[in-house]
Amino acid sequence: VQLVESGGGVVRPGGSLRLSCVASGFDFKSATISWVRRAPGKGPERVSRLSPSGGATYSTNFVRGRFTASSDNAKNTVYLQMSSLKPEDTAVYYCVTGNTWGQGTQVTVSS
């Protein structure tokens, strides 16, 4: 099982980023995959949970309406589209399935 994230970077407040997570080694179409972030000095926070049916739920009101999780079964890839980014969104973002975490991708929101 492997998860590889990409798409992080430095962006100004109000900007947008799209994170990608390419999955391999398991039945992608049947898996539930979450996006989890860890901000400096804080514990992990689940941002979204994407079910096999493609339905997404968002675990925190703080991101609802600004972040959208989606998947492309043909590419075994999940995405996290982030808009109206705030400095508080600065964190390492991970995709997670079961007990498997990717290596993470750093998102920094700063002016």
N, C-alpha and C positions, 0 to 999 in steps of 0.2 A: 504494500500500500504506500503510495507516494502522493504528496500534494506539493505543488510548486507555485508560490505566489509571485506576482510581479505587478508593476504599475504604480508603485509608491513614488513619492518624491516630495519636493518642497513646493508649496503653493501659497498664494496670498489668501487672506481671509476673503470669503465670498467666492473663491475659485472652486474648480471641480477636478476630480480625478476618477478614473475607472480602474479598479483593481481586478486582476484575473487570477484564477487558481486552476491550474491544469492537474487533473487527477489521473491516476493510473493504478492498476493492481487490484481493483475491486469492481463490483458491478455498479457503475456510476448511476445508472438509471434507477436503481433501487435504494440508493443511499440518501440519507439526510446529511446535509453539509451546512455547517454554521460558519459565519464570520465572527471572529472573536478579536477584541483589541486589548492591548495592555499599554496603558499610559505610564509615563515615568513615575515611579513611586506608588503605583496603584496595582490592584489585583486585576485579573482578567475580567473582561466585561463582554458578554455575548451581545453582538450587534444585530445579527439576523440569523434566521434558521430557515433553510430551504428544503422543503419536503420532496419526496420522489415525484409527486404530482406536479411539482413546479411552483406550488404555493409558497409564498414567503411570509414569515412573521418577523416582527421587529421587537426586540426585547426591551428597548428603552425609548421612552417618549422623546428623548433628546435627539434621536436620529430620525424618528418617523417623519415622513414627508420630505426628508432631505436625502436619504439613502434608499437605493433600490437594489435588491438582490435578484439575480436571474441566472439561468443556466442554459447551456447549449449542449444537448446530449450528443450531437454529432461530433463535437469537439472535446467531449469530456471536460468541460470547462464551466466554472461558475464565475460570476462577475459580481462586483459591488460597485455600483455607480454612486458616487458621492458628489453632492452639490451643496452650494451655500456653506462651504466648509468654514469652521470656526477654530480658533486656537485650541479650544478644548478637545478637538478631534485629533490632536497630535498624539500618535501612538504607533506601536507596531501592530499591524493587522495580520491575523492568521486565519487560514481556513482550516477547519477541523471536521473530521468524520470519525465517529467512535472515539477511540483513544489516540488517534493519529493526528498530529499537528504538522502543518507545513513549517518552513523555516521563517516565515513572516516577511512582511515588506513594510518599510518605514514610511509613515506619512507625517509630514511636518507642515503645519499651517502657521505661517508667520509673515508679518509685514516687514 
